[in-house]
């Protein structure tokens, strides 16, 4: 399995996933304000992340056995 890291991210007014695919960090989330669908954007360029007053993350891929069970 490729080294992929997935975190759930809670913001002050939004939530999404932070995904590191081995090459970059992405923020995956849905939005009504812009396109009204799920979007994938570079985390460093995300206006939602940039404007949030706080960020809480949890690593949902830390347990290799749980990831293996989830993906097979």
C-alpha positions, 0 to 999 in steps of 0.5 A: 500500500502506498504511503498515504496519510488521511486526517479529518479536519474540523474548522470553526465553521467547516470540516473536511479531509486533509490528504497527503498523497506523497507529493502534496497536501490537499484539502477535500471538502464540499462547499455550497458557496462556490461550486456546490459540490465536493472539491479537492484543492491544495491545502496551502491555497485553500481560502477555507483553511486560511480564514479559519480561526482554529483547526483540529485534526485527527489522523484516521490512517495512523493504525495500519491494521484498521486501514487494511481492514477498511480498504480490503 
